[in-house]
Amino acid sequence: MNLLVNKLSKYDAPQKFKKAGIYPYFRVLESDQDTEVIINGKKVLMFGSNAYLGLTNHPKVKEAAIAATKKYGTGMAGSRFLNGTLDIHLELERKLADFIGKDEAIIYPTGFQVNEGVVSCLTCREDYILWDELDHASIIEGHRLSYSQKFKFRHNDMCSLEQQLKKCEPDKVKLIVVDGVFSMEGDIANLPEIVRLAKEYNANIMVDEAHGIGVLGRQGRGTCDHFGVLPDVDLVMGTFSKSLASIGGFIASDEAIINFLRHNSRSYIFSASITPAATAAASAAFDIMVSEPERIEHLWEITHYALDGFRSMGCEIGHTQTPIIPIFIRDNDKTFQITTELFNNGIFVNPVVSPAVSPNDTLIRFSLMATHTHAQIDVALEKIEKCLKKIGVLNLEAVSV
């Protein structure tokens, strides 16, 4: 008997949802990532993308990727540490470091690998990692790999964070790691208070700006810049797979920290380097982000428009302040049912269910791009309201404030 197969064959949740006709994953796109996509030959309005600035099909971004492929080939066939460093890698790293206001930056093949590789290696056994309970899975994987002591604090709860800081020995390194924008619920970390506590308890701060770059701050510098605390944050992480229309990630910090990471971060040293096309695409998208502030301005205009629409409808949308809008359903099966119903009516949204969140916190994740129009949002709002009423989850008294 194959014990592994026998054990894993008992996992049948996907099969049950497929049988019920409400399995919502791995929907195959047949077009580019835009506000309207084609799936199974059918046009669908896309409200499930992280491409906040709508740059994935921008001509300049595509041209940059093509030109880099022609010049450098399709892959690096090795890590940055050995044979995989290009001049365009160094150019983009310099841009990012200057933009964030740090000494240096280094690029990883994915954003996940940034958090996994950075969080896992910065601190030692006698040190501490303090993390928000809603931090991204990549941060959680990073601290799981660390030998340091780990203290979880309640989501955005500064009293809870302070209680955990008090448990730490004062003369040991204490690294607070948080998302700038929390990816499922769209709320923003209380960075001013985190900075205050870090100074009081002599702690360091790392902020994941995956969903903040291109959205918040001056020219899209992120949550830290939004609050004016960039100089007080020791490490700033970002990805290319959201606003920067590519794949990859970076960490920006001071010279000593980056030097250590270059020679100790395993997901950096032992991963093949980011491809020429991805590097050039991210660099081109970065240039557009900086030179076209009207994109971010429009993103915020339609974000407020959509938020007002959902609140008027009576949706429970929590504490979001960003283009990530959670619509709480609080039931796994109904979340899948609503996702499928909306998809069948031409609206693509993402379901967020347990174990990603607790069963009582399941939600539909509705996210916006700078290229969405008011007319597209109106269509989505109308169809979502109709669907929520049909399924029986729209509580007109639960208007979020």
Secondary structure in CASP SS format (residue, H / E / C, confidence):
PFRMAT SS
TARGET T0000
AUTHOR 0000-0000-0000
METHOD secondary structure of the structure
MODEL  1
M C 1.00
N C 1.00
L H 1.00
L H 1.00
V H 1.00
N H 1.00
K H 1.00
L H 1.00
S C 1.00
K C 1.00
Y C 1.00
D C 1.00
A H 1.00
P H 1.00
Q H 1.00
K H 1.00
F H 1.00
K H 1.00
K H 1.00
A H 1.00
G C 1.00
I C 1.00
Y C 1.00
P C 1.00
Y C 1.00
F C 1.00
R C 1.00
V C 1.00
L E 1.00
E C 1.00
S C 1.00
D C 1.00
Q C 1.00
D C 1.00
T C 1.00
E E 1.00
V E 1.00
I E 1.00
I E 1.00
N C 1.00
G C 1.00
K E 1.00
K E 1.00
V E 1.00
L E 1.00
M E 1.00
F C 1.00
G C 1.00
S C 1.00
N C 1.00
A C 1.00
Y C 1.00
L C 1.00
G C 1.00
L C 1.00
T C 1.00
N C 1.00
H C 1.00
P H 1.00
K H 1.00
V H 1.00
K H 1.00
E H 1.00
A H 1.00
A H 1.00
I H 1.00
A H 1.00
A H 1.00
T H 1.00
K H 1.00
K H 1.00
Y H 1.00
G C 1.00
T C 1.00
G C 1.00
M C 1.00
A C 1.00
G C 1.00
S E 1.00
R C 1.00
F C 1.00
L C 1.00
N C 1.00
G C 1.00
T C 1.00
L C 1.00
D H 1.00
I H 1.00
H H 1.00
L H 1.00
E H 1.00
L H 1.00
E H 1.00
R H 1.00
K H 1.00
L H 1.00
A H 1.00
D H 1.00
F H 1.00
I H 1.00
G C 1.00
K C 1.00
D C 1.00
E E 1.00
A E 1.00
I E 1.00
I E 1.00
Y E 1.00
P C 1.00
T C 1.00
G H 1.00
F H 1.00
Q H 1.00
V H 1.00
N H 1.00
E H 1.00
G H 1.00
V H 1.00
V H 1.00
S C 1.00
C C 1.00
L C 1.00
T C 1.00
C C 1.00
R C 1.00
E C 1.00
D C 1.00
Y E 1.00
I E 1.00
L E 1.00
W E 1.00
D E 1.00
E C 1.00
L C 1.00
D C 1.00
H C 1.00
A H 1.00
S H 1.00
I H 1.00
I H 1.00
E H 1.00
G H 1.00
H H 1.00
R H 1.00
L H 1.00
S C 1.00
Y C 1.00
S C 1.00
Q E 1.00
K E 1.00
F E 1.00
K E 1.00
F E 1.00
R C 1.00
H C 1.00
N C 1.00
D C 1.00
M H 1.00
C H 1.00
S H 1.00
L H 1.00
E H 1.00
Q H 1.00
Q H 1.00
L H 1.00
K H 1.00
K C 1.00
C C 1.00
E C 1.00
P C 1.00
D C 1.00
K C 1.00
V C 1.00
K E 1.00
L E 1.00
I E 1.00
V E 1.00
V E 1.00
D E 1.00
G C 1.00
V E 1.00
F C 1.00
S C 1.00
M C 1.00
E C 1.00
G C 1.00
D C 1.00
I E 1.00
A C 1.00
N C 1.00
L H 1.00
P H 1.00
E H 1.00
I H 1.00
V H 1.00
R H 1.00
L H 1.00
A H 1.00
K H 1.00
E H 1.00
Y C 1.00
N C 1.00
A C 1.00
N E 1.00
I E 1.00
M E 1.00
V E 1.00
D E 1.00
E C 1.00
A C 1.00
H C 1.00
G C 1.00
I C 1.00
G C 1.00
V C 1.00
L C 1.00
G C 1.00
R H 1.00
Q H 1.00
G H 1.00
R C 1.00
G C 1.00
T H 1.00
C H 1.00
D H 1.00
H H 1.00
F C 1.00
G C 1.00
V C 1.00
L H 1.00
P H 1.00
D H 1.00
V C 1.00
D C 1.00
L E 1.00
V E 1.00
M E 1.00
G E 1.00
T E 1.00
F C 1.00
S C 1.00
K C 1.00
S C 1.00
L C 1.00
A C 1.00
S C 1.00
I C 1.00
G C 1.00
G E 1.00
F E 1.00
I E 1.00
A E 1.00
S E 1.00
D C 1.00
E H 1.00
A H 1.00
I H 1.00
I H 1.00
N H 1.00
F H 1.00
L H 1.00
R H 1.00
H H 1.00
N H 1.00
S C 1.00
R H 1.00
S H 1.00
Y H 1.00
I H 1.00
F C 1.00
S C 1.00
A E 1.00
S C 1.00
I C 1.00
T C 1.00
P H 1.00
A H 1.00
A H 1.00
T H 1.00
A H 1.00
A H 1.00
A H 1.00
S H 1.00
A H 1.00
A H 1.00
F H 1.00
D H 1.00
I H 1.00
M H 1.00
V H 1.00
S H 1.00
E C 1.00
P H 1.00
E H 1.00
R H 1.00
I H 1.00
E H 1.00
H H 1.00
L H 1.00
W H 1.00
E H 1.00
I H 1.00
T H 1.00
H H 1.00
Y H 1.00
A H 1.00
L H 1.00
D H 1.00
G H 1.00
F H 1.00
R H 1.00
S H 1.00
M H 1.00
G C 1.00
C C 1.00
E C 1.00
I C 1.00
G C 1.00
H C 1.00
T C 1.00
Q C 1.00
T C 1.00
P C 1.00
I E 1.00
I E 1.00
P E 1.00
I E 1.00
F E 1.00
I C 1.00
R C 1.00
D C 1.00
N H 1.00
D H 1.00
K H 1.00
T H 1.00
F H 1.00
Q H 1.00
I H 1.00
T H 1.00
T H 1.00
E H 1.00
L H 1.00
F H 1.00
N H 1.00
N C 1.00
G C 1.00
I E 1.00
F E 1.00
V C 1.00
N E 1.00
P E 1.00
V E 1.00
V C 1.00
S C 1.00
P C 1.00
A C 1.00
V C 1.00
S C 1.00
P H 1.00
N H 1.00
D H 1.00
T C 1.00
L E 1.00
I E 1.00
R E 1.00
F E 1.00
S E 1.00
L C 1.00
M C 1.00
A C 1.00
T C 1.00
H C 1.00
T C 1.00
H H 1.00
A H 1.00
Q H 1.00
I H 1.00
D H 1.00
V H 1.00
A H 1.00
L H 1.00
E H 1.00
K H 1.00
I H 1.00
E H 1.00
K H 1.00
C H 1.00
L H 1.00
K H 1.00
K H 1.00
I H 1.00
G C 1.00
V C 1.00
L C 1.00
N C 1.00
L C 1.00
E C 1.00
A C 1.00
V C 1.00
S C 1.00
V C 1.00
END
